[in-house]
Amino acid sequence: MSQIFSLLYSLIEIYSFALIAYILLSWFPGARESSIGSLLARICEPYLDPFRKIIPPLGMIDMSPIVAILVLQFATSGLGVLHQMLV
Protein backbone atom coordinates (compact mmCIF):
# COMPACT_ATOMS: atom_id res chain seq x y z
CA MET A 1 0.00 0.00 0.00
CA SER A 2 2.90 2.31 0.76
CA GLN A 3 4.21 1.96 -2.79
CA ILE A 4 0.87 3.10 -4.21
CA PHE A 5 0.95 6.27 -2.11
CA SER A 6 4.57 6.85 -3.06
CA LEU A 7 3.72 6.45 -6.75
CA LEU A 8 0.74 8.81 -6.52
CA TYR A 9 2.83 11.38 -4.65
CA SER A 10 5.56 11.17 -7.30
CA LEU A 11 3.06 11.51 -10.16
CA ILE A 12 1.50 14.59 -8.58
CA GLU A 13 4.93 16.15 -8.08
CA ILE A 14 5.93 15.46 -11.70
CA TYR A 15 2.64 16.90 -12.93
CA SER A 16 3.17 20.00 -10.77
CA PHE A 17 6.57 20.53 -12.38
CA ALA A 18 5.00 20.07 -15.83
CA LEU A 19 2.43 22.76 -14.98
CA ILE A 20 5.15 25.13 -13.80
CA ALA A 21 7.16 24.54 -16.98
CA TYR A 22 4.04 25.14 -19.09
CA ILE A 23 3.31 28.37 -17.23
CA LEU A 24 6.89 29.58 -17.67
CA LEU A 25 6.68 28.91 -21.41
CA SER A 26 4.04 31.65 -21.65
CA TRP A 27 6.74 34.19 -20.80
CA PHE A 28 8.67 33.43 -23.99
CA PRO A 29 7.21 34.30 -27.39
CA GLY A 30 6.58 31.24 -29.53
CA ALA A 31 7.69 28.76 -26.87
CA ARG A 32 4.26 27.16 -26.58
CA GLU A 33 4.31 26.44 -30.30
CA SER A 34 7.45 24.34 -29.96
CA SER A 35 7.29 20.55 -29.70
CA ILE A 36 7.82 20.68 -25.94
CA GLY A 37 5.22 23.42 -25.60
CA SER A 38 2.62 21.47 -27.56
CA LEU A 39 3.33 18.32 -25.52
CA LEU A 40 2.91 20.24 -22.27
CA ALA A 41 -0.25 21.86 -23.62
CA ARG A 42 -1.80 18.44 -24.30
CA ILE A 43 -0.90 17.35 -20.79
CA CYS A 44 -1.73 20.53 -18.84
CA GLU A 45 -4.62 22.24 -20.63
CA PRO A 46 -7.29 19.63 -19.75
CA TYR A 47 -6.50 20.17 -16.06
CA LEU A 48 -6.24 23.98 -16.31
CA ASP A 49 -9.45 24.53 -18.33
CA PRO A 50 -11.92 24.01 -15.46
CA PHE A 51 -9.97 26.45 -13.30
CA ARG A 52 -9.96 29.04 -16.09
CA LYS A 53 -13.74 28.75 -16.39
CA ILE A 54 -14.18 29.43 -12.66
CA ILE A 55 -11.46 32.02 -12.01
CA PRO A 56 -11.50 35.09 -14.28
CA PRO A 57 -8.16 36.68 -15.21
CA LEU A 58 -7.15 39.78 -13.28
CA GLY A 59 -6.18 42.10 -16.10
CA MET A 60 -3.29 40.43 -17.88
CA ILE A 61 -2.64 37.95 -15.05
CA ASP A 62 -4.19 34.49 -15.12
CA MET A 63 -4.45 33.28 -11.52
CA SER A 64 -5.99 29.91 -12.40
CA PRO A 65 -2.65 28.04 -12.77
CA ILE A 66 -1.67 29.10 -9.25
CA VAL A 67 -4.94 27.77 -7.87
CA ALA A 68 -4.53 24.57 -9.91
CA ILE A 69 -1.07 23.99 -8.43
CA LEU A 70 -2.39 24.69 -4.93
CA VAL A 71 -5.10 22.06 -5.47
CA LEU A 72 -2.42 19.56 -6.42
CA GLN A 73 -0.47 20.46 -3.29
CA PHE A 74 -3.59 19.95 -1.16
CA ALA A 75 -4.05 16.57 -2.85
CA THR A 76 -0.48 15.67 -1.91
CA SER A 77 -1.15 16.69 1.69
CA GLY A 78 -4.37 14.68 1.67
CA LEU A 79 -2.51 11.63 0.42
CA GLY A 80 -0.04 11.99 3.25
CA VAL A 81 -2.81 12.22 5.84
CA LEU A 82 -4.66 9.26 4.31
CA HIS A 83 -1.46 7.24 4.26
CA GLN A 84 -0.83 7.99 7.93
CA MET A 85 -4.38 6.95 8.81
CA LEU A 86 -3.99 3.62 7.04
CA VAL A 87 -0.62 2.77 8.55
C-alpha positions, 0 to 999 in steps of 0.5 A: 500500500505504501508503494501506491501512495509513493507512486501517486505522490511522485506523479502529482509532483511530476505533474506539478513541475510540468504545470510550472514549466508550461506556465513559464513557457508563456513568458517566452514568445513562440515557446508554446508552439514548440514541440515541448510546448505542444506536448505540455499543452496536451498534458496541462490544458485539460487540467487547467481549463476548469480552473480558467472557467471558474477564475476570471483573469485579473487584467493580464494575469491568469491566476488559475494556474496558481490555484490549480497547483495549490489544489495539487499540493492539497491533494499531496497533503491529503494523500499523506494524511490518508497514508498515515491513517492507514498505517 
